[in-house]
């Protein structure tokens, strides 16, 4: 058995061609209740791009320490602790099994955990590079599930590419829609048609939404959104002002506004626009803002007068994972979610993968919906 593995390490550098370096790092010891995963595929999430670009940093901030990233992943069991016999649903496990899992670890013994709110555990953790220099991240060959993990055996019918984004993109939008209680016949707006946005489109449609209106600036993404259940799409390059887009959403919803708007982009102007797309007493579901200093300019009186319900989300509870699997199995012939993964790169090409995945102004012609790394 190898004793080391390759990890991609991110350095705080200006040159986007040279931010990542590969390091050979030792494999962690597998505790009696731990599992070492051999990563088969890891998705480049929008949050990874925010960190890679340095979004939210001030020019005078000190250089950050090197770090490892990658949380959207799936893999096979490489080594199991001696106490591990089953997954979290009592299915038998063995080395070599394909598995899916949350990438974070709740403490299981705090106020939120004892209420079953594992995704809101204040002490949830995963070991980071600066404190634990082992091969242990999504953009690595291995990932360690420490004790207190949840893990689920993957069905043979679903490919690695279908499963790779399940433990972040799909799970996160399912959690948000479950909490927000999307009702049959609701009108839903999705801001952003990347990985989360495409999944959100399909989930909203499957939950019985009437209108599913998807907003993005890339025609290839909007085309996939239509194939995955969008009733209407808005290209921000064609409908170019916030006022026009707000008015169009009102027009598409019989001048009522959306019952729910989900934000998946992570820039302040998007929130300021999306809140005004909500109907009276509509819900605004905030997921995209993961960068610091992401300040918004909203008149609180507008929120009160229009009774806007603001809900924000980060992480999810473990029951979401097996239900996300069932969703993918149930809809595999209905929505082309397999097409969500548009590009694949080896770990050695991670610098190229991130440059090509960047959809901001320098890369407006990017046709990548979701890229994955195969380490």
N, C-alpha and C positions, 0 to 999 in steps of 0.2 A: 504494500500500500504506500502511495506517495505521502511524504511528510510536509510538502509545501504545495502552494497553488498560486496562480497569478491573480493579482488584484489591480484594477485601474485606480490610481490615486490622482485626485484633482488638486492642482496647485493654483494659487491666487496670482495669475499672470494676465497681462493684457492681450497677448497674442492668442486668438482663438484656435490657432493651428497647433498650439503647443501647451495646452492647459493640462492634459492628461499624460501620465506616465504609468507604465506597467511595472509592478514590483512583485518579486517572488517573496511570499510571506508564509510563515508556518501555519499549518492547520491547527485549529483549536482542539484541545482534548475533549472527547465526548463524555460528558457526565452520565451517570446512571439513568437520568431522566431527560437527557438531551438527545438531539438528532442532528447529524451533519448532512447537509443537503449538497449534492452536486448540481449546480445551476445549469439548466439546459437553455433557458431563454430569459432575458430581462428586458423590459420595455423602457424606452426613454420617455418618462412622464413630463408633462409640462412643468411640474415643480422642479424636476432635475434641471430643466433649461433655465428656469428663474435663477437657481443657485449658480449654475455654470456662467450665466451672463453677469452675475453680480447685481441683479435687480435689487433696488432698495438700499444699496450701499451709498454712503456719502464719500465724496472724493478724498476727504482727509482721514477716513477710517484707516486704522493700521492694517497691514497685510494679515490675511487670515492664515491659520495653520493648514497644512495639507489635510484633505479629508477624502473619505470614500463615499460614494453615493450608490443609488440603485435600490429600489424597494418593490418594484413591480416585477414579479418573477415567479417562475415555477421550476421544478427540478425533480431529481430522483434521489431516493434515500441512499446515501453513500455508507453511513455508519449509524447504528442505533445504540443508545445506552441499554444496559442489560435489563432495565425495568420496562422498556418500551415493547409492547406486544400489539397494541391496537391504535387506531387513529381516534379522533375525538368523537366519532360516532360508533365506536366499538367494532370497526372493520379491522381484520387482521392486517398487519404490516410486516414487510420484510425488506431487506436491502435490495435495491433495484426498482422498487415500486415508484411510479410517478405520483407526485403529491403536490398539493396546493396548500397555502397557509397564510395567515396574517403575518406581516413582517415586523410587528411590534409585540411587546410582551407585557401584559398587565400584571400588576403585583398580586392580584386576587384577594387582597386583605385590606382594602381601604374603603372609605365611605361609598364611593361610586361602584367599586367592584362588588361589594356585597349587595348592591341594588341591581346587579347584572349589567351595569353600564361599563363593560370592559373597554370599549373604545374611548371612554372619557376618564379612564384611570389617570390621575394626576402624576402617578409614579411609573407609568408605562415607559418602557425603555427598549433600546437595543444598543449593543456595545459598539462604540465608534472608534475610528482609526486612531485618533489622538490619545486615547486611553487604553487601547487594546489592539496592538499591532499584529493582528492575525488576518488570514485570508477569510474575509467575512463581510460581504456586501453583495448587492445585486449585480454590480458590474465587477464580479469576481468569479472564480471558478467554483467557490464554495460559500455556503451560508449556514451559520450555526443557529439552530433552534434551541435556545436555552430552556431549562425547566420553567414551567408555567406557559408553555407554548400551546397553540391549537394547530392541528394538522388534519388534513382530509385526503383520502385516497382519490386519485383522479380517475375518471371513467375512461375506458379504452376508446370510446367512440369520439372523444374530443381531442383534437391535435394539440401539440405544444403551443402553436401559434394562436389557437383559439383560447387557450387557458392562461397565457402569459399575463394578460392585463386584468385578469379576474380579481386579483387580490388588492387592486388599487382602484383602477378606473371604474370597473363595473360595480364592485362592492360599494364604492363611495356613493355612486348615484342611487343605488338601491337603498342604502341607509337614509339618504336625504329624502327621497320620495316616500319612504315608509314613515319617517317622522312627520313630514309635511302633510301626509294623508291626501294624496292625489285622489280625487273623486271621479267616478265615471262621468264622462262628458266635459271635464275641465278643459280649459284652454291653457296650453303650456308654451312658454318661450324658453329656448335654450340659447344662451350666449356663448358661442364657441363650438366649433365642430371638429375638434381634435378627438382624441381617444375617449375622454369622458363625455364629450358632447354627442358622439355617435351612439355610445351606449345609452345615454340619457334619452335620446330620441326613441330608440327601440323599447326601452323600459316604459317610458310614458305612453307610447302607443299600445303596448301590451297591457298596461293598467287601465286602458279604456279612455284615454284622453280624446277629446274631440279634435281640436287644432293642436298640432305640434309645430311650432314656428322656430326655425333654426337660423341663426345669424352667424355669418363668418365672412372672410374675405377671400377664400380660396374655392374656386368653382369645383375642383375635384372633390373636396370635402363635402360641399353642399350637394353634389350629385349622389355621394354615398349616403348622406343623410336622408335624401328622398327615398332611396332604396331601402332604408332602415326605418321608414315610417313617418318621415316629416310630411306634413300636409302642405307646408309653405316654406320657402327659404328666402332669406334676404342677404344679398351680397353687398357688403359695406362699400365696395368700390363703385357700385351702381347707385345705391341709395346712400349718399355720402355724408349726410349730416345726422346727428342724433335726433334732431327735431323731426326730420323726415321719417326716420326709422320708428320713432315713437308713434307718429301719426299713422304709419302703415300698420303697425301692430294693432292700434285701436280700430282701424278700418277692417282688418282681418277678423276681429273679434266683435263685430257688430257695435263698435264704438263703446265697448265695455272695458276692455283691457284684459290682461292675462290673469287667470286664477293663480298661477305660479310662474315665476321667472327664476331660472337657474343660471348662475354666473360661474363660468368655467375658464375665464381668461386671465384674471388676476391683475388688472390695471384699473386705477381709480375711476377714470372716465367711463369705463364699462359699467361700473356699479351705479354711478350717477345717472346714466342713461337708463339702465334696466329697471331701476326702482320706479321710474315714471311710466314704465310699460305695464305695471301692475294695476289691476282694477281696485276699486274701493274695497278695503279689507282683503286685498290680495297678499300672497306670500312671496317673499324674496329669499331665495336659497343661495347662500354665499359659500362657495367652495374654493374658488380660484386664488384668493389672496393669501399666498404663503410667504411673501417677501416682507421684510420689515419696512417701516416708514411708508406704508401704503395708505396715505391719508386721503379721505374723501371729503367733498364739500357738499353737504346735504342740509337743507333747511329742516330742522327737527319738526317745525310746525307742519311742513308738508307730510311728514310721516304720521303725525298725530291726526291731522285733518282728514287724511285718506286712510287712516287706520291700517297702515302697511305692517304686516307681520314679518320681521326680519329674523331669519334662522341661519345659523352658521354651522359648518360641519368640518371636522377633521377626524379621520379614522371611523371605525364602525365596530359593531359587535360581532362575535364569531359566527352566530347563526346565519349571517348574511352569506358566508362563503358557500356552504352546501346549497343554499337556495339560488345563488347565482349560477351554480353548476346546473341545477334543474332548469333555470331559465334558458341557458345556452342549449341544453339538450332539447327543450321543448320548441325552441324557435329556430333551430339550425337550418330548417328548410323554408323558413319564412323571411328571415333577415340575413343578408350576406355579411354577417359580422366577421367571418373569416377574412374578408377583404380589408378589415381595419388595419392589419399589419401590411404596410405597403413596401417596406424596405427592411433588409436584414444585413448585419455587419458582424464580422468577427471581432473579438475583444481587441485585437491588435489595431483595428481601424476605428477605435472609439472617438478619436479626435475628429475624423471625417464624419462619423455618424452624428455627432452633436452639431457640427457646422451645418450639415445638410438638413437637420431637423429644426433648426432655428427659423421660426416663421416671422420674426420681427422685420423691420423695414429693410434691413440689409439683404433679406432673403425672401422677398415677397412672392417670388415665383415657385417657392418650395411646394412640391406636390406630395410631400410625406404626410400621411395621416398619423401613423404610429410606426416608429422604427424600433427594432429590437436588436439587442446584442446577443450573440451566441458564443458564450465563453468556453 
